[in-house]
Amino acid sequence: MSFGAFGGRRDIMELFDPTKPDHLPHAGTFNNNALTMAAGAVGYGEVYTPAAAKELNERGEKISPAADAICAREKVAFQFSGIGSMMTAHATAGPIKTAADIASSNLDARSCSTST
């Protein structure tokens, strides 16, 4: 579900206050999507709780080294980096210390398209 929002300094945002007779109108494709806002409030407040976030990040911290070990064991030139549940796959077996270290990784493995 989509949602759009914008914000700014109080003096500017007050210009858009619909309770004022001289307010500036603001139309938007994704404005006032009540279903999205309700789902977001429930998701963030009741589903993605601090305990759920902690568990998810702990799981991510275990998956990355496990995936690295599988790739090393199978001699696949891939490794993973990230923090918590956010991971990135790198098509290289060499050490990664800077962005330049992944610039020369396997371009075919990084491609999302196929050629015939």
N, C-alpha and C positions, 0 to 999 in steps of 0.2 A: 504494500500500500504506500502511496506517495504522500508526501507532506512538504509544504513550502513555508518558509518563515523568513522574516528579515527583522533587523533591529538596529538601534543606533542610540545616539544621545537622547536624553529625555526631551529636550526642547524640540528636537526634530520629530521624534515619535509622537509627541502630543499633537502635531499637525494632522495626524491620521486618526485621532480619537473620534469615533463615530457619534459620541454623545455631544459633540460640539457642532453647532449649526454650520459653521464655516469649515468643517473638516475636509481634508483631501481624501478623495476616494482611493482605495487600493484594491485592484482586481488581480486575481492570480489563479492560475490553473489548479494549484494544489491547496488553495486556502480553505480553511474550515473543514478539513476532513476529520470529522468527529470520530469515525471508526479507527482511523490511524492513531489519533491521540489517545483514545481509550485503550487500544491494544498496547501502545507504548507505555502508558502509565502502569498497566497491569504487568507487562513484561519486565519493566525495569524495577517495579516495586515488589512484585510477588514472585516472579519466576527467576529473574537474574538478580538474586539477592547477594549480599557480600559473601555468604557461605558458598553459593553456587559459583561465583566468580573465583573464589579461592580454589575450589575443587577443579574448575576448568583450567586455571593456570597451572596448577600442580600436575594435571594430566598432560598438558602441553610440554611442561619441563621434562617429563618422562618420555614422551613420544619422540622428541627430537633426537636425543642420543640413541634411542633404540633404532630409529630409522637410519641414523648414521652407521650404526653397527651392522645392520642388515646390508646396507650398500657396500660397506667395506668387506664384509664376508663374501658377498656375491661378486665382488670386484666391479661394481657399478660406480661410475664417476659422478656421484651425486652426494651432496651433503646438505644439511639443514641448519638454518640459524633463526634466531628469533628470541622473543621474550614471552614467557607464559604461554598462552594459547595462540599467539601470533607467530607463524612460521613462514619461512621462505625456502624454497628448494633451489639449490645452486647446482648447475650441471658442471661440476668440477670436483676433482679429488684433492687438489692442492690446498694448502692452507689459505684461509680467508682472513686477512687483517685489514684490508682497505677495499674500497669499491673497485679499484683497478684490478684486484685479484680475481674478480668475477667477470671482468670485461672480456677476458679471453676464454671464457667457458664455452662449452659445446653449443654453438648457435643452433644446430638442428634440434637439440634437446630442448632449447628454450623456445622454439617456434611453436605457435599454436595452430599453424596451418600445415596442410599436407600438399605435396606436389605429386603430379602423375607423370 
